[in-house]
């Protein structure tokens, strides 16, 4: 997390020049075929996303073109609907036209031996490392001894070290370099440290791409992939994050870290490390169930390993309790996906859904009570602790909104429950409350909020609030939408991946604004409306959207060419807006 705060804008740099001769000459060579392919870190791998994902909710937003009420089809509304459709279309075309990954030619051009920072510099660094380092708080590394043992094997080995060992050491060092407090440690030169960080970062990313790390299960390779997953999130690359997490999850299953008997048979110093690593992989593996609509690799029926041990040391205990709470939250998220948003959930009746939602919302409520009772008075690095968890309300209400949204297979706006509307409103309020705290910390703090909270929170609360705004002609909702839009505009200037989200926020807000303006100029008598369009929550197997075709009379607005609108390129969405939304106050 400190790494995210200190310098999130770092990009991969070219390999640097050779380091002093203190680096051992037994390091393995990694192929340098950069002329033949791009690094996976510079690409956006194609990755299908399921019904609860932001991508599918983006498609959902396009269905707002079903505002078919004649009086709502003003030039302003029609123009913004066309803009909204264009956002999705541009993204869809980009996905189809993106360049294909070039073929790797194995061992085509071996580079010289990988370089390391000089050993005397690393020794000085290790002397400053305490048990409060972010490497031990966030990266599934047990303690400093684990780092020192690896340094000895690499710098002072009598046998050649493996690709995994050298890559893992680069991962360790790149994290530790970013955690240096230069004011408290004047013996470290910022320019020199930055140079070594870039060296380690480039070599770490190169090592992740090797066959050994991605395909051969080992403790080192699994830990490398976990570190790479956090790095991918910092680089705003969620498809890559899913790829490396999936590989890591397969590794822990192959190694048997999910089985108690396997860990009990391991040497005493290895078993705790393996268990800690397993639970970190278990947690991030479940992090994609709602954000990307994907089932995890690790299944609970295949896990009997002991829970992560909670430290009894007052300064470390709160951190372990928080992580344990996050693991429990990830289990609830999986149940939400399985019962409400998975392909099999589409067969559930509305009665079954309502029962499930009642159970899941109760579980979330109980979890939230436990969370709020965690005492972190004596937590080490309290500023980092509080910063890391300051936006938990945004996450909680985002998940709660998704839960209530799945209460019915009907997508009629009138069937969206009051609890869903309320959860969505609280999520946006939490968002508008949390952001100022982060923005007051400057660029790094705001960027951290954008990639760790904003991008991985559901888009559903904004859509639900939009529907409530239109359905009830509610100016208070419009004000809340505007505040969230202003925040998304600021975040889009910090993180490239926030720009498309901002475009969607802006289009929805402008539609709501134009619609409310039109409604206030109309009599509030009863309107004759078409029936609601009914679409399933899940993605059906069709690519034709006849319902997306324009219902506006030809030549009504010639400058917009609405007669050319058609839905042949769209696929059905997990949500629609009931045309009954035009009945204000109902």
N, C-alpha and C positions, 0 to 999 in steps of 0.2 A: 504494500500500500504506500509506503514511503516512496518507493520507486515511482509510483503513479503520481505522487504529489510533487516530487522534485523536478521531473523533466519528462512529461508524457510525450513531447513532440519528437523525441529521438527517432531517427530512422536508421535502417541498416547502412553501414558505411563499408567502404572498400577495405580489403585486408591491409593491415599495416605492415611496416617493415619489421625486420627481424629484431628480436629482443636479445638482451645480453646472453652471454654464453652459459649463464647459470641454469638455463632451461635444459633438461636432460635430452639426450639424443636418441632416446628409445621410444619416442612418441610415434604412434601409427600415422601413416599418411592417409588423408582423406582426399578422394578424387575432387578435382576442380574442373567441373564441366559447366561452369557458369556461362560459357559461350554457347552451350547447347540447350539450355533451358533457364527459365526464371526460377528464383527461389519461391517456395510455396508462400513465403511471408509477403511477397509482392503480388500475389494473386488472390482472387476471390473464387474459391472452388465452388462448383455447382453443388447445391445441397438442398434436397427437397424438404419443405417444411409443412407440418401438419396443421390441423384445424385451429388450434389455440395460438398459433404463432403470429408474430407481428406481420409477416408477409401475407398470411391469409387474411388478417384483419385489414391489411391494405386493400386487398381485393374486396373485402366487405365494404370498405368505404365507398368504392365505386358504385355499389348498389344503391347508394343514396340518390341515384338518378331516378329512382322510382317515386320521387316526389311528383306524382302525376296530376295533382290538383290543378285545374285549369288556372285558377287565380294565382297560384304560386309560380306559374311559368312566366315570370317577368324576365326582361333581358338580363338583369343582374344575377338572378338565380341560375338561369340557363347558362350564362357565361362561366360561372364558377363550377357548375356541374361538368361542363366540357373541360375545364382546367383539371378537375379531379380525375376525370377519365384519362387525360393526357399524362398525368403523373404515373399511373400504372402502366400505360402503353409504352412510355419511354423506358421504364424499368424492364418490361417484358422484352422489348426489342434489344436492349443492351445485353440481357441474359443470353439471347439467341445469337448475337453477333460477337460476343466476347471471344478473343483469340484462344485457340486450343493450346494446351500445355505441350511444349516441345518434348520430344522423346529424349530420354536420358541415355547416353552411351556409356555403360559401366566402364570405369577405369580407363577412360579415353585419354585423360590428360592429368596424371597424378601431379599434385602440387608438392612443393617441399613440405617437410614435416611441419605440422601445426606448431605455432609459437605460443608461448605462455608469458605472462608477466614475469620479471625476474624474481627469483625465489626470495631474495632479501626484502623486496617490497611486499610480497605476500606474507612473509613472516611478521613484518611490522603491522600489516593489516589484521592478522589473526590475533595479535596481542590486544587489539582494541575491541574485538568482538565479544559481546556479552550475551547472556541468555535472553536478553530482551531484543535481540536483533529481529528485524522483520523476516529474516530467513527462517527463524524458528517459530515465529508467530503465525506466518501465513503459508509457508512453502513445504510443509510436511517433513521438515528436517528436525531431528530430535534435539540435538545439542551441538556445541562446538566440537566435541570430540569426533563426531561424525564427519565434520569438515576436515579436521586435522588428520584423521586417518587417511582420507582420500588424498590430501596434499602429500603425505609421506609416500604413498604408493606411486604418485605421479612424479614428484620431484626427486625422490631418492629411491627409485625402484631398482631392483636387481634383474627384473624381467620386464619385457615390453608390456606396456599398459594397453588396455583395450580402448576401442573407439568410445564405448560407453563411459569409461572412467574419465577420459580426457574431456569429453563433452559435458559430463556432469560437473567437473571442476570448473569449466568455463561458466556454467550456469550458476554455481555457487558464487563465484567471484563477481559476476556481473550484478548479482543482487546485493552483495556486500559493498561493492563500490558505490552503489546508489544510496546506501544507508549511512555513508560517512557524514558526520557532522563536522564540517570544516572549521566552524568557529570554535568548537571544543577540541578539535584535533588539528592545530596549526602545522604540525609536522608533515601533513599531507598537502601536496601541491594540487590544486584543483585541475590545472591543465594536464599534469602528468596522470592523475587519476582518471580523467576523462579519456585520455588516450588509451589507457589500459582497459577501461570499460568497453570502448568501441572494439578493441581487439577481441576481448572475451565474448562480447555480444555477437559479433560476426561469426566467430568460430562455433559458438553454441548453436546458432541457427543453422550453420552448415552441418554440424553433427546431427541435428534432429532429422535432417533429410536422408541420412544414410540408411541403407537396408537393415543393418544390424539393430539400430535403435527402433525403427518402426515395426520390424517383423520378428525379432528374436526376444522372447520374454526373459527379463532379468530384473533384479531390483533396481540397478542403475538406470536401465532403459526406461522403466516405468516412472521413476522419479524425474528423469529428463522430460518425459512427455507431460507430466503434471506441471512442471515449471514452464514448459512451452505453452500449455493451455492458458496459464495466467498471462503470459506474455502476449499471446494471440488476442486476448480480451483487451489488453492495454493498447494493442495495435488496431483495435476496432474490427477484428476479423473473426466473427462468430462462426462462419463455416469452417475455417481452419481450426478453431478451438474445438468444435465438435469432432473433427477428424482425429486430432491428436488425443482427445479424451477417449474416444472410442478405441483407439489402439491401446491406450493405457489400461482401459477396462478389460480388454481381452488379455492383456499381459497378466493382470492380477488373478484372473480366473485360471489361466494356464499355470501360474506359479502356485495356486492353491491358497492364496492369502485370504480367501473368503471362508476357509475351513479352519475351525478351531484345532482339530487334530494336527493339521499341517503346521500351524504356528507353535503349538505345544512341543513339537518335535524339533524345532529350530534351536540353535544356540541361544542362551539367555540374552546376549547383547543384540542379536538380530531380530528376535521375535517382536519386541516393542516397536522397532523401526518399521517392520513389515506391517504390523497392525495399524500404526499411525498412517502409513502411506495408503493402505487399503481404504480407510475411512475417508481420506481426502479424495481419492478417486471415486469412491461410492457417492460422495456428495456432489462433485462436479458432474458426474454421469447423469444424475437426476436433475441437474440444472437446466436441461434442454427439454424436459417434458412439456412445460407450458410455454417457454420462450420460443421454442422452435417446433413444438408439437411432435416430439419424437420419443419413442419408448427407450428406456435405458438398456444398456448391455447387461448390467449386473442385476439379477432378479433376486428378490428377498427370499424366495423359497430355496435359494442356493447358498444362503449366508447363515452361518452359525458361529462366526467368530465373535469373541468377546467385545463389548463396546469399548470405545476409546477411554482409557483411564483418565479420570479427572484429578488433576494435581491437587495436593493438599497445601501447597505453598500459596499464601494469600495473594501474592503478586501475579501468579500464573493461573490460579484457579478460575478467575472470571473469564479469561480467554478460552480455557477448555470448556467451560459451561456454555459459552456463546457458540462455540463450534458444535457442541453436542446438540444445542437447540436448533442450529441450522440443519443438522442431519435429520432431526425429527421433522422439521418443516419440509425438507426435500421428500420425505416419505409421504407427507400429506399431499404435496404437489403431484406426486406420482398417482395417488389415489384419485385426485381430481381428474387427471388425464385419463386414467383407465375407465372411470365410471361415467365421465361426461364428454370427453373429447376424442377418445380413441375410436378407430373404425368400428370396433365391436359395440361401443356405447350407443351408436346410432340406432340399434335395435331396441333400446330401452323405451318403455312407455313413459308418458308424462308423469304418471303417478310414481313410477319407480325413480324417475329423475328427482322429483320433489323430495322423496324420502332420502335419497342419497345426498342432495344438497343440504337438507336439514342436519344430517349426520356430519358431513364434511365442514359445514360452517361452524358447528359446535366444536369440532376438533380444532379448527383454526382459532376460535375464541379462547379455548383452553390453552392452546399454545401461546397465544398473545399474553395471557395473564402470567404464565410462567416466565416468559421473556421479560416482561416489565418488572418482575421481582428479582431479577439477577442483580446481585450486589457487586458493583465494580469499584467500590470505594478504595480498595487497596491494589487495584490493577496496575501493573507496570505500564509505563508509557500511556498514561491516562488520556493525554491529548489525542494520541493516535487511536486509542480505543473509542473515545467518544466520537471522533471524526468518522471512523469506519462504520459506525452504527447509527449515525445521526439521521439517516433516511429510511430507517426500518419501517416506519409507518407507511411510506410510499409503497414499499414492497408488499406489506401486509394487506393493505386495502386494494391493491392491484389484484392480488390473488383472490381476495374475497369477492371482488367484482366478477372475476371470471367464474368463480364457483356459482354465484347466484345467476349468472347469465345462462348457465347450463340447466336451469330448472325445468325448462320446457323445450321440446323439439320444435315447437312453433316459433316462428320468427316474427310474429306480429308484435308491434310495439306495445300494444295493449296487454300482452302477456308477459312483458318484462316486469318483474316484481318490484314493489316499493323498496325491498331490501337491496335489490341490485342498483336501483337509482341512488339510494343512500350511500352504499359502498363506493360507487363511482364518484359521487360528490366529495366524500371524505378523502378519496385518493387524490383528487385534484387539489383539495385544500392542503393536504399533507405535502404535496409537491410544491405548491406556492409558498408554504411555510419553510420547507427544508432548503430550497434553493438559495435564498438570501444568506443563510448561514455559510454555505459553501462559497458563494460568490465573494463574500467578505474576506475570504482567505486568498484571493488572487487567482491567477490563471490556472496554476496547477490544481488547486482545490476544485475549481469549477470544472476543469477537464475531467477530474476524477469522478465527479458527480455525473457527468454526461455518459461516461463509459461503464461505470459500475452500477448506476441506478436508472438513469433515464432510458438508456438503450435496452435495458433488460427488464423494464416494467411493461406491463401489458398496455396496448393501445386501446383496449376495450373501454376503460373509464371515460376517455375523451369522447368516444363514439356514443356511449350510453348517455352521457351528459348532453351531447348534441341532440340526441333523439328527444330527451326530456325537454330541452329548450324549445325545439320545434313543436313538439306535441302539445306543450302547455303555453306556448308563446311567452316564455319566461325570461325576462330581461336579467334576472339575477344569474341564471345559468349562463347567459351570454357574457356577462361580466367575468364569470369564472373561466369560461373558454378563452376569453381575451387575455386574461392574466397568464394562463398556461401557454398561450400562443407567444406572448412576449418572452417568456422564459425559453421556449424552444427556439426562438429567433436568436437569442444570445448563445445558446448552446450550439446551434448550427454553425456559428462562427468559430467555435473551438474544435469541434469534431466533425470530420467530413461525413461520417455515417449518420449524423443527426440532421443533415440537410434535407433528405427525402422525408423524414418524419416531420420536419418543420413545414414542408410544402403541403403535407396532408392536413396538419393542424390549421394552416392558413386557409386552405380551400374549404374545410368544414366550417371554420368560423365565418368566412365570408358568405357561405350559403345560408347559415343561420341568421346572420345579420340582414342579408337581403330578404330572407323569408319573413322575418319579424317586421321589417319595414313595410313589406307588402301587406301583411296581415293587419297591421294597425290602420291601414287605409281602407280596409274592407269592413262591411257590416258583419256582425258576429252571429248572423243567422245560421241555420243549419245548411250544410253544403252536401250536395249529392256526390259521393265519392265512389270510386271503384273499389272492389274488394282488395284485401291485402294479398300481396304476392308471397307465397309460402316457399321458402327454401330450407333445406336441411342444414343442421349445424355442421355436418361433415361435408367434405369435398366429394360430390358425386362424380361418376365416371362419364363426364360429358364435357365437350369443349365448345358447345354452342349455346349462346345466351339469346334466345329470341326475345326474352323479356327486357333486354338491354336496349332494344331498338327504340328509337324516338317515337313518342306518342304525340309530338307537337305537330300541328298542322304545317304542311310545306309552306315555305316562304314567310313564316311568321316572323322570323328574325334572319333575313337573308345574309347579314354580315357574319353570322355564326355557322352557316351551312349545316343547321341541325338536321336537314333532310338526309344528310349523308351518314348520320349516326346509325350504327348497327352493332349487334352484339356477337358477331361471328367469331371474334378473336378472344372473347372472354370465356372463362370457366365459372361454373356456379360457385357462390361464396358460402361461408359458414354463417351468414347472417343477412337479413334484409330489413329494410325500414318499412313498417306498415304504413300504407297510404292513409290510414286513419289518423296519422300524426297531425294532420291538418285540423283536427277538431280541438281547438284550443280549450284547455282546462279540463279535458276528458281523459 
